[in-house]
Amino acid sequence: MLKKITSEPIIFLYATVYMINLSILPQLVLQKVCLQKHYGNSTLCGEKSGLAITQEMKKETSHWWFAILASSQIPAIFTVLIWGPISDAIGRKKAMLLIPIMSILQNIVFLLCSYYINSSIIYLCFGMFLACFFGEFPGVLALSCAFIADVTAGLKAKSRVTRMALIDCAVNLAGLPAGLFAGQLLKHLGFTAVFGLSIGINLLLLAYIIFLLPDPRALQKVPKGKELKESTSSENKKLVPASATNESISDNSSNVSSNIDRVPDSSNDSSSESASESPPQLDKKPITCDLFKPHKQIYLVYNLLSCKERRHLILPPLFAFSFVIYAFIGELTITSLYLKSDPLAFTPDYIGYYYASQAVIRSLGILLVTQFAYRVLKASDVNVLLFGIATQIMCYVLIGFSRDTLSVFMANIIGFGLTVALSLSRSYTSKHVPPEQVGTLMAAFESIDALSFTTNLMSIEVYNATLDRYSGAVFLFLAGCSSVGFCITVANKIYLKRIRNELNSEMNEALNENFRTSDA
């Protein structure tokens, strides 16, 4: 099992740094806003003097927090689209080297801003901007998912789902050390110690990429004996009657989707079959100046999404994902501010405990849900996806109605399958594109991820507008966004089922016609 670990430690270590910054930076901004209003009086703005922090300060903090996020996420919308095709060409490992290097520089800026506590908040915006060079968190997630898609190319479909689930498990599990260490370090040693920890984690990440991360192309090599055996089995499978193949396909929704994908272009049948038998080699594309021209890389993404043979399989999950990820990013953006507001009024250590408990529940949840769904229930990808979105909706509704410490902690238990929706959206859709275009597809997904941070201005405005009346209203708004994604997924499931039934009826009619002709 350890030999199979590739990009999971990368996303775990970076997500730890990201979760630390996401929980600590809003508190640093609030501290700076308070000091500005009270002319640098640190006594009034201390943790035990929370009465000095007014509602106006909290609203100003939320606006600054949006500006800080937007300074990296707006450019990341485009840099993610560029880095996807570039990583297809130069290799995932080389592309990943930029992640810890820029993150170290970013956290040095944050450390200096916390040491010089009266410095302008603008410097925090500059520090966050540095992350856009590798696409920020969406870019890291895209590279990690593309890496997993590379090393699982040609294997069973469920193998990719399991590995993608491990990626999301690593993301959520990162909240455990982030929540425990960040909250305690902030309480006892201050902001500088927290960002010092982030720099140390990034150095560990850089060492892992340089010395331990394997090349996905090396993992794709197949022994000659195995390759010969697989090619023989591939030839034998071509002799199986189409009716038997159709019967086996109808029992598995993911295989049905692949069959539907091949209907518009029958020339892809043989290549699809061979791809399912032996891992396709990931040949390097030529590295030219065109790789670094943004408009050409964005055009590659557009061509993939608008491909007539695949768009009915790619676009609906992508649209549903845009609403689901918007709600998820909204939760990440608002949670720290929401927990510090009345009536909860969490202290930094309790905020850390909240993130830690959430990390454990969601990381275990995604593993248990995917394994139980596929191994025991034999559920389809779409049904598991719908379950994940449903738990997201219920979790946000319960958080929105929580008015005390116990209830807001208990609400996280309902969201144990929340991140299943994000993992299944990526893995399910990646099955319908060629291996050499997986990076481009992941770039499209994570560009929407980055766009969600920017468009979450709406969530922040909802939070500000309802803060005086009912602070939990923003989570009810996020639950509504998830409901839209749920409806799109249900509609897409019905549409694909109708196409499958039409396909089956056409094939049965053709078989009956052939039997009648042969009898005559």
C-alpha positions as CSV (number, residue, x, y, z in Angstrom):
1,M,0.0,0.0,0.0
2,L,2.8,2.4,0.8
3,K,4.3,1.8,-2.6
4,K,1.1,3.2,-4.1
5,I,1.3,6.5,-2.2
6,T,2.3,9.3,-4.6
7,S,0.7,12.7,-4.5
8,E,-1.3,12.2,-1.3
9,P,1.4,13.5,1.0
10,I,1.7,16.6,-1.2
11,I,-1.9,17.5,-0.9
12,F,-1.9,16.6,2.8
13,L,1.1,18.9,3.7
14,Y,0.0,21.8,1.5
15,A,-3.6,21.5,2.8
16,T,-2.3,21.6,6.3
17,V,-0.6,24.9,5.6
18,Y,-3.7,26.1,3.7
19,M,-6.0,25.3,6.6
20,I,-3.7,27.0,9.1
21,N,-3.7,30.2,7.0
22,L,-7.5,29.9,6.4
23,S,-8.2,29.8,10.1
24,I,-5.5,32.2,11.4
25,L,-5.4,34.9,8.8
26,P,-9.0,36.2,9.5
27,Q,-8.0,36.5,13.2
28,L,-4.9,38.4,12.2
29,V,-6.9,40.7,10.1
30,L,-9.4,41.3,12.9
31,Q,-6.5,42.1,15.2
32,K,-5.0,44.6,12.8
33,V,-8.4,46.3,12.2
34,C,-8.9,46.6,16.0
35,L,-5.4,48.1,16.4
36,Q,-6.1,50.6,13.7
37,K,-9.4,51.7,15.3
38,H,-7.8,51.9,18.8
39,Y,-4.5,53.6,17.6
40,G,-2.3,50.6,18.3
41,N,-3.5,49.8,21.8
42,S,-2.7,46.1,22.1
43,T,-4.3,45.9,25.6
44,L,-7.8,46.7,24.2
45,C,-7.4,44.4,21.3
46,G,-6.2,41.4,23.3
47,E,-8.0,38.1,23.4
48,K,-9.5,38.8,26.9
49,S,-10.7,42.2,25.8
50,G,-13.1,41.1,23.2
51,L,-15.6,43.9,24.1
52,A,-13.4,46.3,22.2
53,I,-14.2,44.5,18.9
54,T,-17.4,45.9,17.6
55,Q,-19.8,44.7,14.8
56,E,-18.4,47.4,12.5
57,M,-14.9,46.0,13.0
58,K,-16.2,42.5,12.1
59,K,-17.8,43.7,9.0
60,E,-14.7,45.6,7.9
61,T,-12.7,42.4,8.7
62,S,-14.9,40.4,6.4
63,H,-14.4,42.9,3.5
64,W,-10.6,42.8,4.0
65,W,-10.7,39.0,4.2
66,F,-12.5,38.9,0.8
67,A,-9.8,41.3,-0.7
68,I,-7.1,39.0,0.6
69,L,-8.7,35.9,-0.9
70,A,-9.5,37.7,-4.2
71,S,-5.8,38.8,-4.6
72,S,-4.8,35.2,-5.2
73,Q,-8.0,33.5,-6.4
74,I,-8.9,35.9,-9.3
75,P,-5.5,35.4,-11.0
76,A,-5.6,31.7,-10.0
77,I,-8.7,31.3,-12.3
78,F,-6.4,31.8,-15.2
79,T,-3.2,30.3,-13.9
80,V,-4.9,27.0,-13.1
81,L,-6.1,26.8,-16.7
82,I,-2.5,27.4,-17.9
83,W,-0.8,25.0,-15.5
84,G,-3.1,22.1,-16.4
85,P,-1.9,21.7,-20.0
86,I,1.6,22.7,-19.0
87,S,1.8,19.9,-16.5
88,D,0.5,17.5,-19.3
89,A,3.6,18.5,-21.3
90,I,6.5,19.0,-18.8
91,G,5.3,16.3,-16.2
92,R,3.5,16.6,-12.9
93,K,6.6,16.4,-10.8
94,K,8.4,19.4,-12.3
95,A,5.2,21.4,-12.1
96,M,4.8,20.6,-8.4
97,L,8.2,22.0,-7.5
98,L,6.8,25.5,-7.7
99,I,4.3,24.8,-5.0
100,P,6.5,24.8,-1.8
101,I,8.9,27.4,-3.2
102,M,6.2,30.0,-3.6
103,S,4.3,28.9,-0.5
104,I,7.5,29.5,1.6
105,L,7.8,33.0,0.3
106,Q,4.1,33.6,1.0
107,N,4.4,32.5,4.6
108,I,7.5,34.6,5.1
109,V,5.4,37.6,4.2
110,F,2.7,36.6,6.6
111,L,5.3,36.1,9.4
112,L,6.7,39.6,8.8
113,C,3.1,41.1,8.8
114,S,2.4,39.4,12.1
115,Y,5.7,40.4,13.7
116,Y,5.1,44.0,12.6
117,I,1.6,43.9,13.8
118,N,0.8,47.6,13.0
119,S,1.8,47.2,9.4
120,S,-0.8,47.6,6.6
121,I,-3.2,44.8,5.7
122,I,-2.3,45.4,2.1
123,Y,0.9,43.4,2.6
124,L,-1.3,40.4,3.4
125,C,-2.9,40.8,0.0
126,F,0.6,40.7,-1.6
127,G,1.5,37.6,0.3
128,M,-1.6,35.8,-0.8
129,F,-1.0,37.0,-4.4
130,L,2.2,34.9,-4.5
131,A,0.2,31.7,-4.4
132,C,-1.5,32.5,-7.7
133,F,1.7,31.5,-9.6
134,F,0.9,27.8,-9.0
135,G,-2.9,28.2,-8.9
136,E,-3.3,28.4,-5.1
137,F,-5.1,25.5,-3.5
138,P,-7.1,24.7,-6.6
139,G,-3.9,24.3,-8.6
140,V,-2.4,22.0,-6.1
141,L,-5.6,19.9,-6.0
142,A,-5.7,19.8,-9.8
143,L,-2.1,18.6,-10.1
144,S,-2.6,15.9,-7.4
145,C,-5.8,14.6,-9.0
146,A,-4.1,14.6,-12.4
147,F,-1.2,12.7,-10.9
148,I,-3.6,10.0,-9.5
149,A,-5.4,9.8,-12.9
150,D,-2.0,9.2,-14.6
151,V,-1.0,6.3,-12.3
152,T,-4.5,4.7,-12.4
153,A,-4.9,4.9,-16.2
154,G,-5.9,1.5,-17.6
155,L,-6.8,0.1,-14.1
156,K,-10.3,-0.7,-13.0
157,A,-12.6,2.4,-12.7
158,K,-13.1,1.9,-9.0
159,S,-9.4,2.0,-8.4
160,R,-9.4,5.6,-9.5
161,V,-12.4,6.5,-7.4
162,T,-10.6,5.0,-4.3
163,R,-7.4,7.0,-5.0
164,M,-9.3,10.2,-5.6
165,A,-11.2,9.6,-2.4
166,L,-7.7,9.4,-0.7
167,I,-6.9,12.8,-2.1
168,D,-10.0,14.3,-0.5
169,C,-9.4,12.3,2.7
170,A,-5.9,13.8,2.9
171,V,-7.4,17.3,2.4
172,N,-9.8,16.8,5.2
173,L,-7.3,15.0,7.5
174,A,-5.0,18.1,7.1
175,G,-7.5,20.0,9.2
176,L,-6.6,17.8,12.3
177,P,-3.0,19.0,12.8
178,A,-3.9,22.5,11.4
179,G,-6.7,22.8,14.0
180,L,-4.8,21.5,16.9
181,F,-1.4,23.1,16.4
182,A,-2.5,26.4,15.0
183,G,-5.0,27.2,17.7
184,Q,-2.7,26.3,20.5
185,L,0.4,28.0,19.0
186,L,-1.7,31.2,18.5
187,K,-3.0,31.1,22.0
188,H,0.4,30.6,23.7
189,L,3.1,31.9,21.3
190,G,1.2,34.3,18.9
191,F,0.9,34.7,15.2
192,T,4.6,34.5,14.3
193,A,4.9,30.9,15.7
194,V,2.0,29.8,13.6
195,F,3.5,31.1,10.3
196,G,6.9,29.7,11.3
197,L,5.2,26.3,11.5
198,S,3.8,26.8,8.0
199,I,7.3,27.5,6.7
200,G,8.7,24.3,8.3
201,I,5.9,22.2,6.7
202,N,6.6,23.7,3.3
203,L,10.3,22.8,3.6
204,L,9.2,19.2,4.4
205,L,7.0,19.3,1.3
206,L,9.8,20.5,-0.9
207,A,12.1,17.7,0.3
208,Y,9.3,15.1,-0.4
209,I,8.8,16.3,-4.0
210,I,12.6,16.3,-4.7
211,F,13.6,13.0,-3.1
212,L,10.6,10.8,-2.8
213,L,7.9,11.6,-5.4
214,P,8.0,9.1,-8.3
215,D,7.6,10.0,-11.9
216,P,4.1,9.0,-13.1
217,R,5.5,7.9,-16.4
218,A,7.9,5.4,-14.7
219,L,4.9,3.9,-12.9
220,Q,3.1,3.5,-16.2
221,K,5.7,1.0,-17.6
222,V,4.3,-2.5,-18.1
223,P,6.4,-5.6,-18.1
224,K,6.6,-7.3,-21.6
225,G,5.1,-10.6,-20.4
226,K,2.1,-8.8,-18.8
227,E,1.7,-6.6,-21.9
228,L,1.5,-9.7,-24.1
229,K,-1.0,-11.3,-21.8
230,E,-3.2,-8.2,-21.7
231,S,-3.1,-7.8,-25.5
232,T,-4.2,-11.5,-25.9
233,S,-7.1,-11.0,-23.5
234,S,-8.0,-7.9,-25.4
235,E,-8.2,-9.8,-28.6
236,N,-10.3,-12.5,-26.9
237,K,-12.8,-9.9,-25.6
238,K,-13.3,-8.6,-29.1
239,L,-14.9,-12.0,-29.9
240,V,-17.6,-11.6,-27.3
241,P,-21.0,-11.1,-28.8
242,A,-22.4,-7.5,-28.6
243,S,-25.5,-8.7,-26.8
244,A,-23.5,-10.2,-23.9
245,T,-21.4,-7.1,-23.7
246,N,-24.5,-5.0,-23.6
247,E,-26.0,-7.1,-20.8
248,S,-23.0,-6.7,-18.6
249,I,-22.8,-3.0,-19.3
250,S,-26.3,-2.3,-18.3
251,D,-25.6,-3.4,-14.7
252,N,-22.9,-0.7,-14.2
253,S,-23.8,2.9,-14.7
254,S,-20.2,4.0,-15.1
255,N,-19.6,1.5,-17.9
256,V,-22.9,2.5,-19.5
257,S,-21.7,6.1,-19.5
258,S,-18.5,5.0,-21.3
259,N,-20.6,3.0,-23.8
260,I,-22.8,6.1,-24.4
261,D,-19.7,8.1,-24.9
262,R,-18.6,5.8,-27.7
263,V,-21.9,5.9,-29.6
264,P,-21.3,9.1,-31.6
265,D,-17.9,7.9,-32.8
266,S,-17.6,4.1,-33.2
267,S,-13.9,4.5,-34.2
268,N,-13.1,4.9,-30.6
269,D,-14.3,1.4,-29.6
270,S,-11.0,-0.4,-30.0
271,S,-9.0,2.3,-28.3
272,S,-11.3,2.4,-25.4
273,E,-11.2,-1.4,-25.0
274,S,-7.4,-1.4,-25.1
275,A,-7.2,1.5,-22.6
276,S,-9.3,-0.5,-20.2
277,E,-6.9,-3.5,-20.5
278,S,-3.4,-2.0,-20.4
279,P,-2.2,1.4,-19.1
280,P,-1.6,3.8,-21.9
281,Q,1.8,5.3,-22.0
282,L,1.9,9.0,-21.2
283,D,4.1,10.4,-23.9
284,K,5.6,13.8,-23.4
285,K,4.3,16.6,-25.5
286,P,6.9,18.9,-27.1
287,I,7.7,21.8,-24.9
288,T,7.3,25.0,-26.9
289,C,6.6,28.6,-26.3
290,D,2.9,28.0,-27.0
291,L,2.7,26.2,-23.6
292,F,3.2,29.6,-21.9
293,K,0.7,31.5,-23.9
294,P,-2.4,31.8,-21.7
295,H,-4.9,32.1,-24.5
296,K,-3.7,28.9,-26.2
297,Q,-4.0,26.9,-23.0
298,I,-7.5,28.3,-22.2
299,Y,-8.4,27.4,-25.8
300,L,-7.3,23.8,-25.1
301,V,-9.7,23.6,-22.1
302,Y,-12.5,25.1,-24.2
303,N,-11.9,22.5,-27.0
304,L,-12.1,19.7,-24.4
305,L,-15.3,20.9,-22.8
306,S,-17.0,21.6,-26.2
307,C,-16.1,18.3,-27.8
308,K,-19.4,17.0,-29.3
309,E,-18.6,13.3,-28.4
310,R,-18.0,14.0,-24.7
311,R,-19.7,17.3,-23.7
312,H,-22.9,15.5,-22.6
313,L,-20.8,13.6,-20.1
314,I,-18.5,16.4,-19.0
315,L,-20.6,19.6,-18.8
316,P,-23.5,18.5,-16.5
317,P,-21.2,17.2,-13.7
318,L,-19.1,20.3,-14.2
319,F,-22.1,22.6,-13.7
320,A,-23.3,20.7,-10.7
321,F,-19.7,20.8,-9.3
322,S,-19.7,24.6,-9.6
323,F,-22.6,24.9,-7.2
324,V,-21.4,22.3,-4.8
325,I,-17.8,23.7,-4.6
326,Y,-19.2,27.2,-4.3
327,A,-21.1,26.1,-1.1
328,F,-18.0,24.3,0.2
329,I,-15.7,27.2,-0.4
330,G,-18.3,29.5,1.2
331,E,-18.1,27.3,4.3
332,L,-14.3,27.6,4.4
333,T,-14.5,31.3,3.9
334,I,-17.2,32.1,6.5
335,T,-16.7,29.5,9.2
336,S,-13.9,31.3,11.2
337,L,-15.8,34.6,11.2
338,Y,-19.0,32.8,12.0
339,L,-17.5,31.0,15.0
340,K,-16.0,34.2,16.5
341,S,-19.4,36.0,16.2
342,D,-22.2,35.9,18.7
343,P,-23.9,33.8,20.0
344,L,-21.0,31.2,19.6
345,A,-18.0,33.6,20.3
346,F,-15.4,30.8,20.0
347,T,-11.8,31.5,21.3
348,P,-8.9,30.5,19.0
349,D,-8.4,27.2,20.7
350,Y,-12.0,26.2,20.3
351,I,-11.9,27.2,16.7
352,G,-8.9,24.8,16.4
353,Y,-10.9,22.0,18.1
354,Y,-13.8,22.6,15.7
355,Y,-11.6,22.3,12.6
356,A,-9.8,19.3,14.1
357,S,-13.1,17.4,14.8
358,Q,-14.4,18.4,11.3
359,A,-11.2,17.0,9.7
360,V,-11.5,13.6,11.5
361,I,-15.2,13.2,10.7
362,R,-14.9,14.1,7.0
363,S,-11.6,12.2,6.3
364,L,-13.0,9.0,7.8
365,G,-16.4,9.6,6.2
366,I,-15.2,9.8,2.6
367,L,-13.2,6.5,3.0
368,L,-16.1,4.7,4.7
369,V,-18.8,6.0,2.3
370,T,-16.8,5.1,-0.9
371,Q,-15.7,1.7,0.3
372,F,-19.2,0.7,1.6
373,A,-21.0,2.1,-1.4
374,Y,-18.8,0.2,-3.9
375,R,-17.9,-3.0,-2.1
376,V,-21.2,-3.7,-0.3
377,L,-24.0,-1.8,-2.0
378,K,-22.4,-1.9,-5.5
379,A,-23.7,1.7,-6.0
380,S,-23.1,3.7,-9.1
381,D,-21.0,6.8,-9.2
382,V,-24.0,9.1,-9.7
383,N,-25.9,7.6,-6.7
384,V,-22.9,8.1,-4.4
385,L,-22.5,11.6,-5.7
386,L,-26.1,12.4,-4.9
387,F,-25.6,11.0,-1.4
388,G,-22.6,13.3,-0.9
389,I,-24.5,16.4,-2.0
390,A,-27.4,15.5,0.3
391,T,-25.2,15.3,3.4
392,Q,-23.7,18.6,2.5
393,I,-27.2,20.2,2.4
394,M,-28.2,18.7,5.7
395,C,-24.9,19.7,7.4
396,Y,-25.2,23.4,6.4
397,V,-28.8,23.6,7.4
398,L,-28.0,22.2,10.9
399,I,-25.0,24.6,11.2
400,G,-27.2,27.5,10.3
401,F,-29.6,26.6,13.1
402,S,-26.9,25.9,15.7
403,R,-26.9,28.4,18.5
404,D,-24.6,26.8,21.0
405,T,-21.2,25.0,21.1
406,L,-22.6,21.4,21.3
407,S,-25.0,21.8,18.4
408,V,-22.4,23.2,16.0
409,F,-20.0,20.4,16.8
410,M,-22.8,17.8,16.4
411,A,-23.8,19.3,13.0
412,N,-20.4,18.2,11.6
413,I,-21.4,14.5,12.2
414,I,-24.2,14.8,9.6
415,G,-21.7,16.1,7.1
416,F,-19.5,13.0,7.3
417,G,-20.1,12.3,3.5
418,L,-19.8,16.0,2.4
419,T,-16.5,15.7,0.5
420,V,-17.7,12.6,-1.3
421,A,-19.4,14.9,-3.8
422,L,-16.2,16.7,-4.6
423,S,-14.2,13.6,-5.1
424,L,-16.8,11.8,-7.2
425,S,-17.3,14.8,-9.5
426,R,-13.7,14.7,-10.5
427,S,-13.1,10.9,-10.7
428,Y,-16.4,10.3,-12.5
429,T,-15.8,12.9,-15.2
430,S,-12.1,12.0,-15.6
431,K,-13.1,8.6,-16.9
432,H,-14.6,10.1,-20.0
433,V,-11.4,11.9,-21.3
434,P,-8.1,10.5,-22.7
435,P,-5.3,10.2,-20.2
436,E,-3.3,12.9,-21.9
437,Q,-6.1,15.4,-21.4
438,V,-6.8,14.7,-17.7
439,G,-4.6,17.6,-16.6
440,T,-6.7,19.9,-18.9
441,L,-9.9,18.6,-17.4
442,M,-8.7,19.0,-13.8
443,A,-7.7,22.5,-14.7
444,A,-11.3,23.2,-15.7
445,F,-12.5,21.8,-12.4
446,E,-10.1,23.8,-10.3
447,S,-10.6,27.0,-12.3
448,I,-14.2,26.8,-11.1
449,D,-12.8,26.1,-7.6
450,A,-10.7,29.3,-7.8
451,L,-13.7,31.2,-9.2
452,S,-15.7,30.1,-6.2
453,F,-13.4,32.0,-3.9
454,T,-14.0,35.2,-5.9
455,T,-17.7,34.9,-6.3
456,N,-18.0,34.2,-2.6
457,L,-18.3,37.9,-2.2
458,M,-22.0,37.1,-2.3
459,S,-21.7,34.8,0.7
460,I,-19.8,37.5,2.6
461,E,-22.4,40.1,1.8
462,V,-25.1,37.7,2.9
463,Y,-23.1,37.2,6.2
464,N,-22.8,41.0,6.7
465,A,-26.4,41.7,5.9
466,T,-27.7,39.0,8.3
467,L,-25.1,39.4,11.0
468,D,-27.2,41.7,13.2
469,R,-30.4,39.6,12.7
470,Y,-29.4,36.0,12.3
471,S,-25.7,35.1,11.7
472,G,-26.5,31.5,10.6
473,A,-28.6,32.6,7.6
474,V,-25.5,32.4,5.4
475,F,-25.3,28.6,5.9
476,L,-28.9,28.3,4.8
477,F,-27.9,30.2,1.7
478,L,-25.0,27.8,1.1
479,A,-27.4,24.8,1.5
480,G,-29.6,26.3,-1.2
481,C,-26.6,26.5,-3.5
482,S,-25.9,22.8,-2.9
483,S,-29.5,22.0,-3.7
484,V,-29.1,23.4,-7.2
485,G,-26.2,21.1,-7.7
486,F,-28.3,18.2,-6.4
487,C,-31.1,19.0,-8.9
488,I,-28.7,19.2,-11.9
489,T,-27.2,15.8,-11.0
490,V,-30.7,14.2,-10.7
491,A,-31.7,15.7,-14.1
492,N,-28.4,14.5,-15.7
493,K,-29.0,11.0,-14.3
494,I,-32.5,10.9,-15.8
495,Y,-31.2,12.1,-19.1
496,L,-28.4,9.5,-19.3
497,K,-30.8,6.8,-18.3
498,R,-33.1,7.8,-21.1
499,I,-30.2,7.7,-23.6
500,R,-29.1,4.3,-22.3
501,N,-32.6,2.9,-22.7
502,E,-32.8,4.2,-26.3
503,L,-29.4,2.7,-27.0
504,N,-30.4,-0.7,-25.6
505,S,-33.6,-0.7,-27.6
506,E,-31.8,0.2,-30.8
507,M,-29.2,-2.6,-30.2
508,N,-31.9,-5.1,-29.5
509,E,-33.8,-4.2,-32.7
510,A,-30.6,-4.5,-34.7
511,L,-29.9,-8.0,-33.1
512,N,-33.4,-9.2,-33.8
513,E,-33.1,-8.0,-37.4
514,N,-29.8,-9.9,-37.8
515,F,-31.4,-13.1,-36.4
516,R,-34.4,-12.8,-38.8
517,T,-32.0,-12.3,-41.7
518,S,-29.8,-15.2,-40.7
519,D,-32.9,-17.5,-40.3
520,A,-34.2,-16.5,-43.7
